[in-house]
Amino acid sequence: MEKNKVTITIRNQKYTVISSEAPDDIKALADKVDKKLSEIMTSSRLTLAEALVLASLDLANEARINEQTVNKLKSEMAGYLEDAEKAMIERDKLKRELAKIKDK
């Protein structure tokens, strides 16, 4: 997979990132981190290191919540697929019964 070299800016500090992710995706992530840090640092008197820890925890929590949501949706989808399969089996059974009735 192709590696992309992307320069991002977080808290007015430039960083070079090498990743197989799309450059726009990397920049969007950097913007999200920068925004989160700005929010934290504007509302408190924390050092950058302290703000980074809080931002990391907040973003990790967001990722955990999103993962739980995805897992819940997958579970619901599996249930819907199971219900659809049962409905198709029932439909096929009824079609066969109808065909038998018509043949009489």
Sequence and secondary structure as in RCSB ss.txt:
>XXXX:A:sequence
MEKNKVTITIRNQKYTVISSEAPDDIKALADKVDKKLSEIMTSSRLTLAEALVLASLDLANEARINEQTVNKLKS
EMAGYLEDAEKAMIERDKLKRELAKIKDK
>XXXX:A:secstr
   EEEEEEETTEEEEEEESS HHHHHHHHHHHHHHHHHHHHSS   HHHHHHHHHHHHHHHHHHHHHHHHHHHH
HHHHHHHHHHHHHHHHHHHHHHHHHHHH 
